[in-house]
Amino acid sequence: MGRIFEKRKHTMFKRWDRMAKAFTRVGKEIAIAVRGGGPNPDHNPALRRAIQNARACNMPKDKVENAIAKAAGDGADDYQELVYEGYAPHGIALLIETATDNPTRTVANIRNHFKKCDGSIGSSGSVSFMFDKMGVFKVSPDGLNGHDPDELQLDLMDHGLEEWTTDEDEDGNEVIEIRCAFNDFGSLQAALEERGIEPASSQSEWRPQNTTELGDEQIEEVLKLVDRLEQDDDVQNVFHTLA
């Protein structure tokens, strides 16, 4: 009985850690969006996306409002968006997106994570050519606002749609993933809004052009580094070429 309790407690703590990390990430998205385009989401597409992402991770409304107010006030944190590149063990390429108010601290931490896990940090451009930057919108099937999926796909191709797939989220609910080249992100976002379709979340994503398969022990070594990076407060997202 005690073992079951400990397992449940561990699972609960992991869920809280994941939620806290998601809130931190979205809070930085909001701050960057407000600083770049102001606190009014009606006139700031980046802020609208950040608010959507806040809803997707169940961030309370008052926390979202506080984050916007804080970002719009005097003395708000000035986050820089920086991308780091390198290799995990066994030649797996990594791209790490960060948002930081102290780049010196961030790069030191990133270097340390690579060193501790037998990886190697690289220079700008050392692995990014192995990835394509995509825009990704996640939409609930109920959120299509009455549009026929087949007709909508054809319609959105004129606005940059490249891929339309159906998947499941962490809770097992069906979700539609709509993808485009990152250069078409704004065009596709505007097209969805014009059709009354509000994505559950939207973001950029680095998709590997090719992936590498490894054995179980090698996978664990790679994921140890990925997990360390994802736990870093300055890290927003980690992308890799592991199959």
C-alpha positions in Angstrom: 0.0 0.0 0.0 2.8 2.4 0.9 4.5 1.7 -2.5 1.3 2.6 -4.3 1.0 5.8 -2.3 4.6 6.8 -3.1 4.0 6.1 -6.8 0.9 8.3 -6.8 2.7 11.0 -4.9 5.5 10.9 -7.4 3.1 11.1 -10.3 1.3 14.1 -8.7 4.6 16.0 -8.1 5.6 15.4 -11.7 2.3 16.8 -12.9 2.7 19.9 -10.7 6.3 20.3 -11.9 5.0 20.1 -15.5 2.2 22.6 -14.8 4.6 25.1 -13.1 7.0 24.8 -16.0 4.2 25.4 -18.5 3.0 28.5 -16.5 6.6 29.9 -16.5 7.0 29.3 -20.2 3.6 30.9 -21.1 4.3 33.8 -18.7 7.5 34.6 -20.7 5.6 34.3 -24.0 3.1 36.9 -22.7 5.9 39.2 -21.5 7.7 39.0 -24.9 4.4 39.5 -26.8 3.4 42.6 -24.7 6.8 44.2 -25.0 6.7 43.7 -28.8 3.1 44.7 -29.6 1.4 46.1 -26.5 -1.1 44.8 -23.9 -4.2 44.8 -26.1 -4.7 41.3 -27.7 -7.1 42.7 -30.2 -4.2 44.5 -31.8 -1.4 42.0 -30.9 -1.5 38.6 -32.7 1.4 37.4 -30.7 -0.4 38.1 -27.4 -3.5 36.4 -28.7 -1.4 33.3 -29.4 0.2 33.5 -25.9 -3.3 33.8 -24.2 -4.5 30.8 -26.2 -1.4 28.8 -25.0 -2.2 29.9 -21.4 -5.7 28.5 -21.7 -4.3 25.3 -23.2 -2.2 24.7 -20.1 -5.1 25.7 -17.8 -3.3 28.8 -16.5 -5.9 30.7 -14.3 -7.4 33.9 -15.9 -6.1 36.1 -13.0 -2.5 34.9 -13.6 -2.8 35.7 -17.3 -4.1 39.2 -16.5 -1.4 39.7 -13.9 1.3 38.6 -16.4 0.0 41.1 -19.0 -0.2 43.9 -16.4 3.3 43.2 -15.1 4.7 43.1 -18.7 3.1 46.4 -19.5 4.3 48.1 -16.4 7.6 49.9 -15.6 10.5 47.7 -14.7 9.1 44.7 -16.6 11.6 41.8 -17.2 13.3 42.2 -20.6 13.5 38.7 -22.0 15.7 37.8 -25.0 14.8 34.9 -27.2 17.9 32.9 -27.9 18.4 29.5 -29.6 21.3 27.2 -28.7 22.4 24.2 -30.8 24.5 21.1 -30.1 24.7 17.3 -29.9 23.4 14.8 -27.4 25.2 11.5 -27.0 25.2 9.2 -30.1 25.1 12.1 -32.6 21.5 13.3 -31.8 21.1 17.0 -32.8 19.4 19.4 -30.4 17.9 22.8 -30.8 17.1 24.6 -27.6 14.8 27.7 -27.5 15.3 29.9 -24.5 13.8 33.1 -23.1 16.1 34.8 -20.7 16.8 38.1 -18.8 20.4 37.0 -18.3 22.1 35.4 -21.4 25.4 34.9 -19.5 23.7 32.7 -16.9 21.7 30.9 -19.5 24.6 29.9 -21.8 26.6 28.8 -18.7 23.8 26.6 -17.6 23.3 25.1 -21.1 27.0 24.3 -21.4 26.9 22.6 -18.0 23.9 20.5 -19.0 25.7 19.3 -22.1 28.9 18.6 -20.2 27.1 16.6 -17.4 25.4 14.4 -20.0 28.3 13.8 -22.4 26.9 16.1 -25.1 28.6 19.0 -26.9 27.2 22.5 -27.4 27.7 23.9 -30.9 27.9 27.2 -32.7 25.0 28.9 -34.3 24.0 27.1 -37.5 25.8 23.8 -36.5 22.6 21.8 -36.5 19.8 24.1 -37.4 20.1 23.2 -41.1 18.9 19.7 -40.1 15.5 21.2 -39.1 12.6 23.0 -40.7 10.9 25.7 -38.7 7.1 25.2 -38.8 4.0 26.9 -37.5 1.7 24.6 -35.6 -1.9 25.3 -34.6 -3.8 22.8 -32.5 -7.6 22.8 -32.9 -10.3 20.8 -31.2 -12.7 19.1 -33.7 -15.5 21.0 -31.9 -13.6 24.2 -32.6 -14.0 24.2 -36.4 -17.0 26.5 -36.1 -19.1 24.3 -38.4 -16.6 24.1 -41.2 -16.4 20.9 -43.2 -12.8 19.6 -42.5 -12.2 18.6 -46.1 -13.4 21.9 -47.5 -11.5 23.8 -44.9 -8.2 22.0 -45.7 -8.6 23.0 -49.4 -9.4 26.6 -48.4 -6.5 26.9 -46.0 -4.0 25.7 -48.6 -4.2 29.2 -50.1 -3.0 30.6 -46.8 0.0 28.3 -46.3 -1.4 25.1 -45.0 1.0 22.2 -45.6 -0.1 19.5 -43.2 -3.4 18.5 -41.5 -3.2 15.6 -39.1 -5.3 14.2 -36.3 -3.7 13.2 -33.0 -4.5 12.9 -29.3 -3.4 15.3 -26.5 -2.1 14.2 -23.1 -5.6 13.5 -21.8 -6.5 11.3 -24.8 -8.7 13.9 -26.5 -8.7 14.2 -30.3 -6.9 17.2 -31.6 -6.3 18.5 -35.1 -2.8 19.7 -35.9 -2.5 22.3 -38.7 1.0 23.0 -39.9 2.6 25.6 -42.2 6.0 26.9 -43.0 6.9 29.5 -40.3 6.9 32.3 -42.9 3.2 31.6 -43.4 2.4 31.6 -39.7 0.7 35.1 -39.7 -1.2 34.4 -42.8 -2.6 31.1 -41.6 -3.4 32.6 -38.2 -5.4 35.4 -39.8 -7.2 32.9 -42.0 -8.3 30.8 -39.0 -9.5 33.9 -37.2 -11.4 35.2 -40.2 -13.3 31.8 -40.2 -14.1 32.0 -36.5 -11.7 29.2 -35.6 -9.8 29.7 -32.4 -6.9 27.2 -31.9 -6.4 25.7 -28.5 -2.7 26.5 -28.9 -0.3 27.8 -31.5 3.5 27.9 -31.6 6.6 27.5 -33.7 8.2 24.1 -33.9 11.6 22.9 -35.3 10.9 19.7 -37.2 13.9 17.4 -38.0 14.3 16.6 -41.7 15.6 13.1 -40.7 15.6 11.2 -37.4 17.9 8.6 -35.9 16.8 5.3 -34.2 18.8 4.1 -31.2 18.7 1.3 -28.7 16.9 1.6 -25.4 20.0 2.4 -23.3 21.2 5.0 -25.8 17.8 6.6 -25.9 17.9 6.9 -22.1 21.3 8.7 -22.3 19.8 11.2 -24.9 16.6 11.7 -22.9 18.6 12.4 -19.7 20.1 15.5 -21.4 16.8 16.5 -22.9 15.1 16.3 -19.5 17.9 18.4 -17.8 17.4 21.0 -20.5 13.7 21.0 -20.2 13.9 21.5 -16.4 16.0 24.7 -16.8 13.9 27.8 -16.1 15.3 29.6 -19.1 14.5 26.9 -21.6 11.2 27.2 -23.5 11.4 24.2 -25.8 13.8 21.4 -26.8 13.8 19.8 -30.3 15.8 16.8 -31.4 16.5 14.3 -34.1 15.8 11.2 -32.0 13.2 8.9 -33.7 
